[in-house]
Amino acid sequence: MTDAPTPLLPRYDSGGLAGVLPRVVGSLGVRPKGAAADVLAAAGAAPLPPARRAVVVLVDGLGLSLLEQRRGHAPFLRSLLGEATPLTAGFPATTATSMGSFGTGLPPGAHGLTGYQVRDPDTGRLFNELSWEDGPRPERWQPDDTWLQRATRGGVATTMVGPAYFDGSGLTRAALRGATFAAADDLPERVDAALAAVRADRRALVYVYWGEVDRVGHELGVASPAWGAELERVDAELRRLHGSLPPDCSLTVVADHGMVDVPLDARVDVAHDLELAAGVEVVGETRAPPSCTASPEPPTTYATPGPPGSATWRGCAPASRPWPTGGSVRWPSGCCRASARCWSPSTPRTPSSTAG
């Protein structure tokens, strides 16, 4: 029998992704009031050195464990590992949820972006929080101010650099509103746009997003030569960015989650197993359902009371099964019971699909 790995619990202070922008904005001298001040105080347990300007680069899918495993492809980032601060993503560690925490400084239960797919309680419809197709008005779904908005109000020229379709998208409006948008396609163009924006003002914050590492990981796996080649490209551009910044500008590089390759024979797909699907309604993040219940409350997976689902799910993952370990997403074990709550969080599992 394989011992279960020790759970890596998410943090939402200076030790987590939610603390990144509050710390960076605080380093620029912005001091918000009210509830935002409490978030900044929590993140301020590890303050960053003061700066006049700052660039934050988020590389989608480049978890710290992956960087350490493939460090031979990243000489620039490898040179910084000794002074890097490990951070946890939130739960579930998927892009939509992580962007919510990154942009607002709040945990998922507060900002409401709780997975790749969620159900709108007002309409009963599922919607994808990345595409936001048929979703609710983003500002209503996530009404709290973002840290880009707070930086702008604090007198900092704030710019977001990404693909053109991010401008005004539902996820941008929900989690990252408040910045001037600069559209750029490939990574060298985004680095050039970031440099232009940070040089244009004496007080500036520039946020840059890059998603190709995540895309290649999903399509070909993180052990693939293509993934290593993409990491090399990112590393070279980050080196160029770092070497071209003004002396009063900080650079922060972060990821929204990691990724783990899971063999096909280690995956369980409820949609393709009639026994597992019986009595269960999946209505949210299918790769990391935190719970299931008989009543329509916030959890993202629901089950009807009683058999046949309960007994079937209890037997779906025998302890002797060789589950893969590692990566930044952990799959809670446990199975449906006859009523109410299930998916015990006490014993973690890795997910049955890659994160992202």
N, C-alpha and C positions, 0 to 999 in steps of 0.2 A: 504494500500500500504506500502511495506517495503522500508525504506530508503536505498539507496545504501551505502555500506561501503566506508570510505575514502581510496583513492588509496594509496598503499605503493609503492612509486617509488624506483626503483633500484638505487644503488650507485655503482660507479666504482673506488672509492678512498679508503681511510682507513676505511670507513664505509660499505664497501662491500666485497664480496668474492674475488674480483680481487685484493684487497689490502693485502691479507694475506701473500702470499709468498714474495712480495716485502718488507714487514715489517720484516718478519723473516730473509730474506737474508740480509737486512740492519742491523739487530741486530748482525749479524755475522761479520760485518765489511766490507762487499763487497760494493764497490761504483762504479757502472757502469757509463759509459759515454753515451752521445747522448740521443736518445729518451727514453732509459731505465732510465736515470737519472731523466727525467721529471715524469715518472711513480713512481719512488721511492720518489720523492719530494712530489707528491700528497698523496701517502700512508704515508709519513713521518710526516703528521700532527698529527699522534698518534704513535710515535715511541715506539718500544718494548725495554725493558732493554737489554743492551749488554750481549752477551753470546758467549761462545766458540763453543758450540754445540747446536743443536736444533732437535727436533722430531716434525713433523706435522702429525696428524692423521685425515684423512677425513672419517667420518662415513656417508655413502650414505643414504640420506633420513631422517636423524635425525635433523629436524628443531627445532629451539629454542622453538617455541610454543608447539610442541609435547613433548619435554623434560619437559617443565613446567607442561603440562597436566599429564604426566605419571611419575612424579618425584619420586613417591614412589618406583619405580623399579630401581632407579639409585642413591643410597646414596652418592657415590663418586662425580658424576657430580653435584648432588644437592648441595653438600657442596661448590661448586665453582660458583654457579649461581650468588651469590652476587657480585663477581668480574668479571663476564663474560661481554664481549662486544657484544651487539647485532649487527649482520651484515645482510645486504640484499643480496640475490642471484640476479643474473641478470635476464633479460627477454629474452626468456622464461626460467622459473626456472626448467630446466630439466638437467639431468646429463651431456649429451654431451656438451651443452652450458656452464654449470657451470664449467666443467673441462677445457674448453677453457679459460675462464676468470681466473680461479684459476691458471692455468699453465703459462699463458702469462702476466697476469696483465692488460689485455685489455678488453674493452666491446665487446659484440658479433659482432657488426657491423664492428669492426676492425679485430678480429681474424677469423671471418667467420664460426664458428661452431654455427649455428643459430637455431639448433633444433635436435630432435631425428631423423628426416628425412628431407633431403633437396634435391634440384635438382641441379645437376651439369650443369651449363649453357653451358659448352663446348660440352656435349653429350646429354643433355636433359633428362638423366636418373635420377631417384630417387635413393638415397642411404642412408643407415642407418649409422649415424655417431658414433654409438656405435660398431657395428660389422665391419663397413667400407667395407663390401663386395661390390665389383665392384665400389669402390670409386676411386677418383683421387689420385695421389701421395700425401701423407699427407704433405710433406714438401713444396709442391707447393701450396696446399690448404691453409696452415697456415705457411707462410715463416718466421714470426718473431721469434726471439730467445725466448726460455722459461726461466723462472727464475731458473730452475734447471741447464740449460746451463750456465747462468750467475754466479751462485754460483760455479760451477765447474771451470770456467775460473778464478774466484776470489780466487782459492786455497783452496776451501772447498771440502772435500770428500763427494760426494752426492750419496745417495742410494734411490732407490724406491723399496718398498716391496709390493707385491701383488701376485695374482694368476699367474701361469706360462704363461697362454695364453695372459696376458697383455704385456709380453715381446715382443717388436717389433710390437705390434698391430697398426692399423691405428690411433686410438685415442691417444695412447701413443706417437707415432711419431709426431703427429700434435701438441699436447698440453703439453706433459710431457717428451719430449726427453731431453737427456743430463745427466741422472743419471745412475750409475751402477744398474743393476736389480738384486734383490734378490727374488726368487720365494718361496712362502710359501702358504700352503693351508688354514688351519684353523687359527682362531684368536690367540690362544696361540703360534703357530709357527711363526706367523707374529710379535708378540710382542718379542719373542726370537730373531728373525732375526733383528729387529730394535735395540734391546739392543746390539747385537753383532756388528752391523755396527757402532753405535754411540760410542762404546768403543774402536773401532779399530783405530781411528784417533783423534788427538788433536783438529782439526777443522772439524766438520762434520754436515751434514744436512741429515736427514732421513725422507722420506715421506712414510706413511703407509696408504693403502686403505682398507676399510672394507665395503662390500656391502650387508650383510645379513639382516640388518635392513630394507633396501629398498625392498629387495626381499620378505620378509615376509609381509611387508605392502601392496605390490601389490597383493600378493596371498590371504591373509587372512584379510587384513585391519589393520589400526593402532589402532583400539579399541580391537583387538583380544588378548586373553591370550598369544598366541604364540609371538605376537609383544612385549608384556611386558617381556616375558621370554628372548627374544633375547636382549632387552635393558639391562636386568640384567646381561647377560653374557658379553656384551660389557663393562658395567660399572665395573665389577670385573676385567677384563683384563686391562682396563685403570688405575685402581687403582694399579695393580701390576706393570705396566709400569712406572707409576709416581714414585712409591716407589723404583724403581731399577735404575733410571737414575743417571748419575754422577752429582755432585753438580753444575757444570758449564754448565748444559744442560737445555734448556727451553723445555716446552711441550705445544703445541698448538693443541686443538681439535676443529674441524670445520665440518660443514655439507655442502653439495652442494645444498640442497633444503629441504623443508618440504613436507608434504603430508596431504591430507584430504580425508576422506571417503565420497563418493558421492552416495546417494541412486540411485537405478536403475531408479526410476520414475523421477529423476531430471536430467537425462542425455539426450542429443540430439546427435544422431549419423547420420551424413549426409549420410553415406554409406547405411543406412537402410531407408532413407526417400527420395523417388523419387522427391518429390516437392522441397525439399531443395537442392538436388543434381543437379537439372536442371540448366544448364548454369554456373555451378561452377566447377572449376578444382582445387582440393586440391593437392598441390605439395610440401608441407613442413610440419612443426610442426602442426599436426592436432589438438592438444589439446590446443593450444594457438596461433592461426593465427593472426598476428598483423595487417594485411590489406588484401585487395584484389583489383585487378586492371585489366583493360582490356589489358594492355601491359606487355610484359615479362621483368619486372624490378625486383629488389631484393626481394620484399615482397613474402611471401611463400604461399599465397592463391590467386587464380585468378578467375575472373568472366567475362563472356561475357557481353557486354553492353546490357542494357535494360531488359524488362520482358523476362521470367517469374521470374527469380531469385530475382530481386530487391524487388518486393512486398512481395514475400513469406518470404524472410529472415527478412524483417522489422517486420513481424508479428510472428516470430518464438519464441520470448521470451517476453510475456506480462509482464508488470511491476508488476502485482499482483502475479506472479509465485514465490513460496517460494524457492529462491536460497540459498544454504548453504553458510556460511561465515567462514572465518578463513583459515589457511594454508598459505604457502608461495608463491603459484602461484595465480595470479589473471587473470581472463578471461575477456578481454575487451568486453564491450557490443557494440551494434550497429549492423547494418545489411547491406547487400549489397544494394547499390544504383544503379541507372541506368547506371552509368559509373564511371570509375576511382576508387577513393579511397573509402574505407569503413572501418568497424570495428573501430568506434570512441574510442580512448583511454581514454576519459574523465570519463567514469563511469565503475568501475571495477566489474567483476563477478568472482566467483570462477570457476575453470575449470569443465568440465563435465566428467572428469576422474581424477584419482589420478596422481600426478606429478611423474616424475622420468625418 
